[in-house]
Amino acid sequence: MKEDTTTDEYFTVVCPNVRVRNALVRSGITTMPQLCALSETQLRRVYNIGEKSLKTVLEEKAKYLAATALEEENI
């Protein structure tokens, strides 16, 4: 059976700021793959994501992509 991955599991590690996580969820962004599919311009349009929050989101997105690439190398 496939494990259920909830929003909290995805964003607890990726987005430590609750306000930012809530803004993303309200915009329909609930998983890391969804977040990674968005460009910086698209993220700027998310309500309640300012410059400081955007910087945090982009840093966490980069960390996630790097970790994903490492996992794929080890397969």
Residue pairs with C-beta under 8 A, 6 or more apart in sequence:
5 31
7 21
7 25
7 30
7 31
10 30
10 31
10 32
11 21
11 24
11 25
14 32
14 35
14 60
14 61
14 63
14 64
15 21
15 24
15 56
15 57
15 60
17 53
17 56
19 48
19 53
20 48
20 49
20 53
20 56
20 57
22 48
23 46
23 47
23 48
23 49
23 53
24 30
24 35
24 46
24 49
24 57
26 47
26 48
27 46
27 47
28 34
29 35
29 38
29 46
32 61
32 64
35 57
35 61
35 64
36 61
36 64
36 65
40 54
40 58
43 49
43 54
43 57
43 58
44 54
49 57
